[in-house]
Amino acid sequence: MLRILFSARVVVLHLLAIGALVVCGLLGRWQLGVFEESGGPRALVDPAPVAVATLTAPGEHITADEAGRRVIAEGTFDASKQLLVAEREGGLWLLTAFDLGDGTYVPVVRGWVATAQDPAVAAVPEGRVTVGGRLQPSEATDSVQRRTRQLPQGQVLTVSSAELINLWRDTKLRNGFVVAAEQSPAPAVAAKPVNVPPPTESGVLTWRNLAYAAQWWIFGLFAVFMWWHFVRDALRGRAQKDAPGPDAGTEPAAPEAPALPARTVP
């Protein structure tokens, strides 16, 4: 039996079966990976930056298509209208009102600091600046949480346009806020930029790739079945060849002498 299993012809069958099983398994895993990735979020086309005034206005909500868009704002920071947004990645956001020069303001997150004593908190840029960043919709305010949490003076939990209107009185505030990514001229003491990923959309599962993965694995199982079939036939053929014949082990009978004709007596 071992001589048959390790003969040159059968060894080739072993190698072909192993190769087919490995290839089919890898191809099936690749198609499964494509299927899994198809359901993840996909980055949308990131349009060129536009003026912030074209996407947001006082009293108007930001649409889903406008959220995450790159914008440019030109104007001046108002140091008298600045807040710290608590509980942001273990630190605080610097939120400052930005005067667009047309009688309206837009909140700008200048960056992230670890503590309220960071030098960047007081280093509000002076003069006319240009801020580039991404537009974000107003955050929802949890009134229950705001009442139960006692924050220090000058700190808030959310960047909510409805709340900022009450805090920054006599200010015509545009809805939403801008998370700054760059500023010109650069501030003397800059806070750590807040990373805002580009807008994404939900992916659609490609069930066709899942079917392809199943097909490759079925091909691998079929290769194993054919290997077993050929090896079984080889073993059966050898067994039949080595099996003794039906008359093996018995000596042939001696031929009988011919009978003599009977002699008649006269």
C-alpha positions as MATLAB code, in Angstrom:
seq = 'MLRILFSARVVVLHLLAIGALVVCGLLGRWQLGVFEESGGPRALVDPAPVAVATLTAPGEHITADEAGRRVIAEGTFDASKQLLVAEREGGLWLLTAFDLGDGTYVPVVRGWVATAQDPAVAAVPEGRVTVGGRLQPSEATDSVQRRTRQLPQGQVLTVSSAELINLWRDTKLRNGFVVAAEQSPAPAVAAKPVNVPPPTESGVLTWRNLAYAAQWWIFGLFAVFMWWHFVRDALRGRAQKDAPGPDAGTEPAAPEAPALPARTVP';
ca = [
       0.000    0.000    0.000;
       2.767    2.436    0.899;
       4.522    1.618   -2.339;
       1.410    2.726   -4.217;
       0.881    5.865   -2.123;
       4.449    7.022   -2.702;
       4.777    6.011   -6.313;
       5.679    8.754   -8.780;
       2.202    8.956  -10.327;
       0.376    9.140   -6.994;
       2.859   11.613   -5.516;
       2.026   13.945   -8.396;
      -1.641   13.613   -7.417;
      -0.753   14.499   -3.821;
       1.072   17.646   -4.922;
      -1.684   18.716   -7.287;
      -4.325   18.264   -4.585;
      -2.326   20.249   -2.033;
      -1.649   23.030   -4.547;
      -5.294   23.234   -5.604;
      -6.448   23.279   -1.972;
      -4.050   26.095   -1.039;
      -4.841   28.194   -4.119;
      -8.591   27.807   -3.763;
      -8.411   28.584   -0.055;
      -6.405   31.777   -0.627;
      -8.604   32.949   -3.483;
     -11.712   32.316   -1.402;
     -10.255   34.270    1.521;
      -9.403   37.144   -0.836;
     -12.961   37.303   -2.156;
     -14.273   37.168    1.421;
     -12.057   40.130    2.308;
     -13.411   42.099   -0.643;
     -16.938   41.321    0.564;
     -16.165   42.484    4.115;
     -14.518   45.721    2.940;
     -17.439   46.572    0.678;
     -19.660   47.147    3.713;
     -17.320   49.679    5.337;
     -17.501   53.454    4.964;
     -16.130   54.934    1.758;
     -14.600   58.373    1.357;
     -16.553   60.741   -0.816;
     -15.040   63.077   -3.345;
     -13.596   65.973   -1.344;
     -14.552   69.166   -3.204;
     -12.351   72.239   -3.277;
     -12.771   74.642   -0.336;
     -15.399   77.367   -0.632;
     -16.232   80.464    1.387;
     -17.992   79.548    4.616;
     -20.707   82.119    3.944;
     -21.901   80.101    0.943;
     -22.750   77.043    3.059;
     -24.050   78.424    6.337;
     -26.350   81.249    7.382;
     -28.041   82.428   10.599;
     -31.046   80.277   11.463;
     -30.470   77.751    8.657;
     -29.440   74.176    9.354;
     -26.468   72.616    7.627;
     -27.415   69.793    5.294;
     -25.740   66.390    5.176;
     -24.039   67.337    1.895;
     -22.553   70.457    3.474;
     -21.289   68.770    6.640;
     -17.581   68.035    6.470;
     -16.972   70.324    3.497;
     -13.733   72.279    3.374;
     -14.324   75.995    3.854;
     -12.343   79.223    4.035;
     -13.197   82.071    6.394;
     -11.640   85.539    6.317;
     -12.075   87.947    9.205;
     -10.983   88.505   12.798;
     -11.234   86.538   16.035;
     -13.190   88.108   18.900;
     -11.246   87.290   22.066;
     -14.171   88.410   24.231;
     -16.281   85.586   22.838;
     -14.293   82.453   23.613;
     -15.276   79.228   25.368;
     -13.629   75.935   26.246;
     -15.438   72.770   25.156;
     -14.848   70.175   27.857;
     -14.370   66.410   27.575;
     -12.766   66.353   24.158;
     -10.229   63.520   23.828;
      -9.113   64.065   27.414;
      -8.701   67.819   26.976;
     -10.552   70.896   25.746;
     -11.373   72.580   22.463;
     -10.707   76.283   22.010;
     -13.933   77.747   20.617;
     -13.728   81.376   19.496;
     -16.216   83.582   17.640;
     -14.937   84.639   14.214;
     -16.164   87.934   12.764;
     -16.656   87.597    8.997;
     -16.927   91.360    8.573;
     -20.493   91.290    7.211;
     -22.178   91.535   10.575;
     -22.209   87.765   11.144;
     -20.018   85.441   13.179;
     -19.128   81.789   12.847;
     -17.758   79.694   15.752;
     -14.262   78.359   15.071;
     -12.534   75.547   16.944;
      -8.963   76.847   16.969;
      -7.498   73.611   18.322;
      -7.086   71.250   21.288;
      -5.337   71.884   24.587;
      -4.726   69.585   27.521;
      -5.646   72.086   30.255;
      -7.299   75.462   30.596;
      -3.908   76.921   31.586;
      -2.330   76.216   28.222;
      -0.720   79.334   26.712;
      -2.697   78.872   23.487;
      -5.930   79.657   25.360;
      -4.998   83.300   25.831;
      -3.072   83.625   22.567;
      -6.044   84.616   20.425;
      -4.728   85.795   17.031;
      -5.094   89.505   16.403;
      -5.795   91.284   13.146;
      -7.265   89.923    9.962;
      -6.622   86.232    9.372;
      -7.666   83.514    6.964;
      -8.835   80.230    8.453;
      -9.166   76.986    6.507;
     -10.986   74.014    7.935;
     -14.057   71.808    7.764;
     -17.640   72.855    8.404;
     -19.489   70.861   11.060;
     -23.204   70.921   11.995;
     -24.329   72.210   15.354;
     -24.137   69.585   18.085;
     -27.193   68.550   20.042;
     -27.384   69.911   23.578;
     -28.312   67.567   26.396;
     -30.116   69.905   28.814;
     -30.310   67.245   31.546;
     -26.566   66.607   31.387;
     -25.869   70.348   31.365;
     -27.899   70.853   34.543;
     -26.322   67.921   36.397;
     -22.733   68.760   35.428;
     -21.076   71.718   37.148;
     -18.543   73.103   34.696;
     -16.113   75.910   35.439;
     -16.938   79.369   34.195;
     -16.338   79.703   30.467;
     -16.715   75.995   29.645;
     -19.439   74.118   27.765;
     -20.028   70.496   26.859;
     -21.222   70.923   23.273;
     -20.804   73.264   20.347;
     -24.469   74.118   19.995;
     -25.633   77.115   18.000;
     -28.754   77.388   20.172;
     -26.622   77.568   23.315;
     -24.039   79.928   21.848;
     -26.724   82.442   20.872;
     -27.625   82.727   24.559;
     -23.996   82.933   25.667;
     -22.787   85.355   22.990;
     -25.619   87.861   23.114;
     -26.127   90.543   20.468;
     -24.228   88.352   18.006;
     -25.643   87.358   14.641;
     -24.355   83.823   14.630;
     -24.237   81.512   11.635;
     -25.307   77.945   12.225;
     -22.693   75.213   12.639;
     -19.008   75.715   13.338;
     -15.629   75.413   11.635;
     -12.848   73.141   12.862;
      -9.677   74.946   11.841;
      -6.969   72.993   10.061;
      -4.723   75.902    9.040;
      -4.447   79.613    9.602;
      -2.671   82.444    7.826;
      -0.737   84.136    9.279;
       0.168   81.348   11.691;
      -0.543   82.105   15.369;
       2.359   82.819   17.701;
       1.181   80.066   20.075;
      -0.821   77.419   18.287;
      -3.047   74.781   19.816;
      -2.947   71.199   18.577;
      -5.141   70.896   15.455;
      -8.311   68.843   15.829;
      -8.423   66.062   13.271;
     -11.678   65.920   11.323;
     -11.829   63.167    8.672;
     -13.342   63.902    5.257;
     -16.991   62.967    4.722;
     -17.797   59.332    4.068;
     -20.761   57.254    2.989;
     -21.878   53.787    3.974;
     -20.704   51.026    1.700;
     -22.905   48.438   -0.002;
     -22.156   44.771    0.585;
     -21.197   43.028   -2.654;
     -22.820   39.631   -2.201;
     -21.334   38.530   -5.496;
     -17.882   38.414   -3.890;
     -19.256   36.232   -1.088;
     -20.593   33.836   -3.727;
     -17.168   33.839   -5.431;
     -15.536   32.944   -2.108;
     -17.911   30.009   -1.646;
     -17.231   28.838   -5.201;
     -13.457   28.797   -4.664;
     -13.827   26.790   -1.464;
     -16.157   24.340   -3.219;
     -13.528   23.954   -5.958;
     -10.985   23.133   -3.254;
     -13.245   20.477   -1.750;
     -13.828   19.045   -5.230;
     -10.062   18.803   -5.739;
      -9.792   16.822   -2.487;
     -12.614   14.540   -3.608;
     -10.921   13.851   -6.965;
      -7.617   13.147   -5.205;
      -9.334   10.630   -2.925;
     -11.109    9.084   -5.930;
      -7.900    8.572   -7.943;
      -5.913    7.272   -4.969;
      -8.707    4.815   -4.110;
      -8.778    3.533   -7.707;
      -5.010    3.130   -7.683;
      -5.140    1.088   -4.482;
      -8.015   -1.050   -5.785;
      -6.219   -1.702   -9.062;
      -3.100   -2.848   -7.242;
      -5.128   -5.039   -4.911;
      -6.842   -6.752   -7.822;
      -3.547   -7.260   -9.603;
      -1.985   -8.900   -6.572;
      -5.037  -11.069   -5.779;
      -4.595  -14.849   -6.609;
      -6.648  -16.399   -9.399;
      -9.603  -18.708   -8.721;
      -7.546  -21.916   -9.374;
      -4.405  -20.760   -7.652;
      -2.903  -23.163   -5.043;
      -4.362  -26.471   -6.557;
      -2.400  -28.949   -8.719;
      -3.944  -29.993  -12.016;
      -5.399  -33.488  -11.979;
      -3.464  -36.230  -13.804;
      -5.046  -37.242  -17.103;
      -6.902  -40.496  -16.953;
      -5.635  -43.389  -19.069;
      -7.833  -44.186  -22.026;
     -10.092  -47.112  -21.455;
      -9.241  -50.283  -23.388;
     -11.945  -51.787  -25.517;
     -13.621  -54.752  -23.955;
     -12.423  -58.160  -25.280;
     -15.115  -60.602  -26.291;
     -14.638  -64.376  -25.672;
     -15.509  -66.548  -28.571;
];
